[in-house]
């Protein structure tokens, strides 16, 4: 079964709590930190992919087109 963003985020939260507790030994903390960095990269990659997917829309002619938010704020 493929890991989901939500699962990875929950795993990351658990690791962070363990590291913040200060009760684990140095070697285990290093292992947990390395695991956490892998989860951060996984989540970041998933968010980037989701952002790219959302930013593309299909134009009337059927071609993909980048969707850009217009900032119409007047000062």
N, C-alpha and C positions, 0 to 999 in steps of 0.2 A: 504494500500500500504506500502510495506517495505521500510524503509529508506535506501538510498544508501550512499556510502562513499562520493560521490561528494556533495550530499545534506547536509550531516552532516558537511562537511568541510566548506561549504558556511555559514551554521548556526554558526559555530564556529568563522568564520571571522567576522560576524556581531556582535557577543557578544564581541569579543576582541576590536573592534572599539568602542563599547558602554562603555566598561570598561576603555579604554584608554582616552576617552573623558573627564572623570572626572566629568560629569554632572549628574550622577545618584546618588541617595541616598544610604547610606551604606547598608540598608536591601536589596534593590534591587540589589546592587552590589554583595552581598553574594549569593543571589538566582541565579544571572547570572553566577557567578563563579562556583557554584555547577553544574549548567546546562552545562557549558563549560567542566568541568572535566568529566562529563558523555559522552559528545561528543568526547573528547580526547580518552577515553577508547574504545568507539565504533569504532573510526577510527583506533586505534592501533590494535584492534582485527581483523578488516577487513584486514588490511595490513599483519598481521601475517598469516591469513588464505590464502590470496593470495600468499604470499611467500611460504607457505607450498605446495600449489597446483602447483606452477611453479617449485618448486624443485623436483617434482616427475615426472618421465618419465616412459614410458612403455618399458621394455626391449624386445628383440626379442622373448623371451619365453612367453611373455604376463604378466609377473609379474612386479609390480611397483618397481622402483628402484630410489634411491635418486640421483638427478643430482647435481654434485659438479663442480664448476668452478675451473679449473686448473690455478694456477698462475705460468706462465712460464717466468716471468720477470727475466732477468739475469743482475747481477750487474757488 
